[in-house]
Each structure stands twice: as structure tokens, then as C-alpha cells.
């Protein structure tokens, strides 16, 4: 299990990296710089911002709102199971209606370029130009 820190504050980008929200500290820093993360209801753009226990982190990732409460400060990056001990996920529960209302990533065409003969025939049929 991970050791707990005696220091009760940590850099925001380092914390997100340690609890395995991001694969690297660089990705965490870029996400924070993009102005999409709130610490206790205040938007921050500073990866070096210090956070402490009981701070609330709010951000959107993969089209879902994540709300995390900082429970403890880790000393290093460990396994996923260990990282769960350092935050409490208080994200809103997504209802079935919300999932259905959100379109999956639509893929209009498989390739780019001139349509094939079959695709032209299908388009003609769709447009009523038999």
C-alpha cells in the first residue's frame, strides 16, 4: 500500500498523476492549463496550485462530469487499487435517459474520397433518382 504523506498539501498535477486520472504528469498539466478544472468551485489554470485534504476537484473527462474529494495525500504513484484510498468519487450518477440522449461518436464515412459505384447507387436511391 502507498505511504501517506506527512505534508498535507501537494501540487495539483502531481496529485492527478498519482491517483491515476492521467497517464503522465505532462498530460495532467496540459489538462489543467486548458481551464477545465475547478478546485473548490474556483477555476484554476495553474498546475503548481497546492491542494490539501477536503478540497473538491471538479472536471469533465470523456464527456462525463467527475467530482473528487481529496481524502489523503499520496507520496508516490501506486496501483489503481491503492489510488482509490486517496479520493472519494462524488460524481453525479448518470441516468439511462442521459446516456440514450448522448450520441456516440458518429462515423459518417469510413473513408475519404470519391464514392464507389455501390455508394453512388445507394445515394441515388435515397434521393429518389432511380
Rosetta blueprint (number, residue, H / E / L):
1 X L
2 X L
3 X L
4 X E
5 X L
6 X L
7 X L
8 X L
9 X E
10 X E
11 X E
12 X H
13 X H
14 X H
15 X H
16 X H
17 X H
18 X H
19 X L
20 X L
21 X L
22 X L
23 X L
24 X L
25 X H
26 X H
27 X H
28 X H
29 X H
30 X H
31 X H
32 X H
33 X H
34 X L
35 X L
36 X L
37 X E
38 X E
39 X E
40 X L
41 X L
42 X E
43 X E
44 X E
45 X L
46 X L
47 X L
48 X L
49 X L
50 X E
51 X E
52 X E
53 X L
54 X L
55 X L
56 X E
57 X E
58 X E
59 X E
60 X E
61 X E
62 X L
63 X L
64 X E
65 X E
66 X E
67 X E
68 X E
69 X E
70 X E
71 X L
72 X L
73 X L
74 X E
75 X L
76 X L
77 X L
78 X L
79 X L
80 X H
81 X H
82 X H
83 X H
84 X H
85 X H
86 X H
87 X E
88 X E
89 X E
90 X L
91 X L
92 X L
93 X L
94 X L
95 X L
96 X H
97 X H
98 X H
99 X H
100 X H
101 X H
102 X L
103 X L
104 X L
105 X L
106 X L
107 X L
108 X L
109 X L
110 X L
111 X L
112 X L
113 X L
114 X L
115 X L
116 X L
117 X H
118 X H
119 X H
120 X H
121 X H
122 X H
123 X H
124 X H
125 X H
126 X H
127 X H
128 X L
129 X L
130 X L
